[in-house]
Amino acid sequence: MDFVAGAIGGVCGVAVGYPLDTVKVKIQTEPKYRGIWHCVWDTYRQERVRGFYRGLSLPVCTVSLVSSVSFGTYRHCLAHICRFRYGSPDAKPAKPDITLSGFASGLVRVFLTSPTEVAKVRLQTQTQTQQRRPSASWPSAAPPMCPAPPARSAPRPKYRGPLHCLATVAREEGLRGLYKGSSALLFRDGHSFATYFLSYTILCEQLTPAGHSRPDVLGVLVAGGCAGVLAWAVATPMDVIKSRLQADGQGQRRYRGLLHCVVTSVREEGPRVLFKGLTLNCCRAFPVNMVVFVAYEAVLGLIRGLST
């Protein structure tokens, strides 16, 4: 039940949050952007609406599997801990049990998400400039006897899509290229998913009306949104490093590894660089995780209703 509900919740979440995720990745990897609105405007000016959805097809295809594994691993790990500690998988877990299960969920998903994250980041940071055509009514600056040289065509993007990106990275950088930044991803997802599930559980307990076992829809919305914000607050520093490591490889490589990326980024841009995109992450996390948990709880309730 948890695998199915997690899959549906994940798809709903990615549909809501992907455009802001693109802006977040660009801000974290490209120092030229002065802020969120500058990045939004520049992306729209160069690539229109399509620029916000670059690399979307791969996350949509894989997020159901990844989200399913995340929620399923969390529930199964929690059930095993409760069986081991309290003798029953249905016993009420303690806060450390929830934290450990959430941490395990974050670690497991890294092995599935790393290649798709590499493709997503490479496609999101790949800018395709729009070629401007000169107006036919505007007089040419060149003399009539000296024809103007033919205009150069806009450079074609290196990656034509998610699958082409994965194949190109694997061919040029090997299997290690597909798991570039996975060390930062491990640090990011382990701690953030522990925070995610723990904060959701605590908030649900606080928002459950007296005499009820679960919160109402509004309570799930608030708990899910706040859990997402807290998780991304914890995850953002390693998310910045992860994005930089995964984007590195387009042209000359700058970073030798996780520690070198952290030191170089902080030395060149100051400690604030580790919190680039934090505001955007939190703004995106609230609506996305509201949708994720409402869909997750609704599907769980529906399956339980049909099975009884």
N, C-alpha and C positions, 0 to 999 in steps of 0.2 A: 504493500500500500504506500509506504513512504517513498519507494523508488518511483512509482507512477506519479504521485502527487508532487514530488520534487521536480520531475521532468517538466510537468505542465507549468508549475510556478516559475521555473527558470526561463522558459520560452516567453512567458508574459513579461518577465522582468527585463529581458534583453530588448524586447520590442519597445519598451518605454525609454530605456536609458542609453541606447547606442549613440545618438548624435552628441550628447554631452560627454560620452566616453571618448569620442574622436577629438573633441576640443581639449579634453583633459590630457590626452596623450601628446597632442601637438604642443601644448603649453609646457609639458614636462621635458620634451626632447628638443625643442627649437627655441633657443634663447631670444630670437628676434621678436617674439610676442611680448607686448607690454602688459597684457592682462587678458581676461576672458573675452571682453567685447571686441578687443583688437583682433584676437584669434578668430572669433566668430565672423567678423566682418571680412577679414582677409580670406578666410576659407570660402565664404559665400561669393566674394568678388572674383576669385580665381576659378572656382569649381562649381559654383551654384549649390543647390540643395544636395546634389549627388555627392559632393565632397564630404558631407557629414555621414554618409552611409558607406564609405569605402571599406571593404573587407567584411561587410555585414553577413554575407551568405554563409561563411564558414562558422561564425559563432552561432547563428540560428540553427545550423545543422548539428552542431556539436553540443550546444548548451543544454539540450534536453538530457543527453547522456551524462554530462558533467554535473548538472544540478541533481539528477537522479542519484548519482554516486555519492554526492555530498550529503544529501538528506538521508539516503539509505545507510551510508556508513555511520553517520551520527547516531541514528536510531538503533542500529544493530550493535554498535560499540556500547551504547548506553545500556541496552538490554543485557549484554554479556557482563558488564560491570555490576549491574544491579543483581544479576543472578549469582555472581561470584561473591559479592559483599553481603547481600541481604537474603539470598536464597530464592528470590523470585524476580523475573524480568519486569514484572509490573509494579515492583516496589517504587516508592518515591525516591528519586535520586538526590544526592547531596550536591551542593554547588561544585565541589572539586570533580565529581563524576561527570557533570555536564561540561565543565571546562576541558577535561581530558578527552571526552568524546568529540567535542568541537575541534580540538587541536588535531586529533587523528583524522577527522574529516577533511581539514585543510591540507594536511600532508598528502593524503591519498589523491586528491584532485590535481595536485601539481603534475603528476605523471601524464594526465590526460590533457591538461590545459596548456602546458608549455609550448608545444608546436603551434597550436592555434593562436596563442598570444603572440608568438614571433610573427606569424603571418599577419595578424591584425595590426600590430604596431608598425610593421614595415609598410603595409598598405595605407594606414592612416597618416604616416609621415611622408608618404610619397606624393608630391605635389605635381599635378598636371596643369600646366599653364594654358590658359585659353589663348589661342592665336587670334590676334585682331586683324581683321581684313580692312585695308584702306578703302575709303569711300570712293565710288566711281566718279562722283562729281567734283572731287577735290583735285585741283591741278597738280600735275607732277612737278617736283622741284628739279628734275633732271632735264637737260636740254633735249629737244626733239631728236637730234642726231646721235645722242648718247643714251641708249636705252638703259633703264635702271636694271641693276642685277636682280636675278630672281630671288624672291624672299625665301629665307630658310624656313623649312617646315619646323614646327614645334617638336622638340625632342620627345620621342615615344617613351612612356613610362616603362621602367624596368620590369615591373610585375603587372601582368595582365589580369590577375585575379587571385583568389586565395589558393587554389590548387596549383596554379603556375608559380606562385610565390613559394609554396612549400617545396615544390620540385626544384626550383632554382636554388633555394637555400641549401637543400640536401645535396645538390650537385656541386655547388661552389664551396660550401663550408662543412659538408659531411653531416653525420648524425648529431655531432656536437652543436652544429649551428641551429638545429631544431630545438635544442634544449638550452640555448643561450639564455642566461638570466635566470635559470631554474633555481640557483642558490638563493637569489633575492626573492624569488617566488615562494620558496619554502618558508623563508622568514616572514614574508607578507601573509601568506594564507594560513599558516599554523596559528599565529597569534590572533589574526583578525577573525578567524572562524571560531576560535575559543571565546573571544569577546562577543561575537555575533550571537551564538546560541545561548550563552550565559545571560547576556543582557535581555534577549527576547524572553527567556523563561522567567527572569525576575520581574520584568515589566508586565508579563501576562498575569503573574500571581498578584501583582499590585492592582491591576485593572479588572480582575475578575469580581463580579458582584457577589455579595453575600448569598450563600445558598446555592451557588453555581460552581461547576467544576472547571469551566472554561470562560474566557472573556467573550463579549459580544463582538460583532463585526468592527465596530468603532475601536474597541480595545485592541483587536488584532492589527488594525491599520496603524494605530499609534505605536504599538509595541514593535511591529515589523519595521516601520520607518525609523524609529529611534535606534533600534538594534543595528540597522544598516549604517546610520550616521556614526555611531560609536565604533563599529568595526572598521570603517574607512578612516576614521581619525587615527586609529592604531596602525592601519596598513599603509597610509600615504608615504612615509619616508622610504620604505622598501619598494613601494610602487614606483616612485620616481627613479630609483636605481634600476629596478627591473626594466622599465621602459627604455632607459638610456642604454643598458646593455643589449637589449633586443634590437633596438634601432641601429646600434653600432654594427657596421658591416656593410653599410651602403656607402661605398667609397673607402676612404682611409679609416682604419680602425683607431679609436682613441683610447679605449680602456682594455687593460690586461686582465681584469677580473673584478669581483665584487668590491674588495677593499680599495683597489686602485680607483674604481669609479666613484666611491664615496669620498675618498680623499681629494681627488681631482675636482669633483663637482663642488665640494665645500670650499676648497682653496680658491677656485675661480669665481664662484658666485655667492659665497657666504653660506652660513648655516640655514638661511631661509630657503635655499634651493630644495632642501629635503621636504619642505611643505608646499612646494609648487603644486597647484591643483587641489589643495585641501578644501577650499571653499566650494569649488566645482564638484569634487567628490561627494561632499556632504549634501549639496543641493540635489545631486543626481541620486544619491543613495536613499533619500527619504521616499520619494515616490516609487522608485524601482522596488524597494523591499517591502513597501506597503502592498504592492501588487503581488510580489512573490509569495508573501505569507498568507494573504487573503486567498489566493488561488490554491496554495498548498493546503490550508485548513479546509477550504470548501471541497476540494477533491477528496481529502481524507474522510470528511463527513459523508460525502456521497457514497464512497466505497463502503464505509461502515454500514450506512443505511441499506445498501443493496445486499450486503452479505448477511444481514440479520433477518 
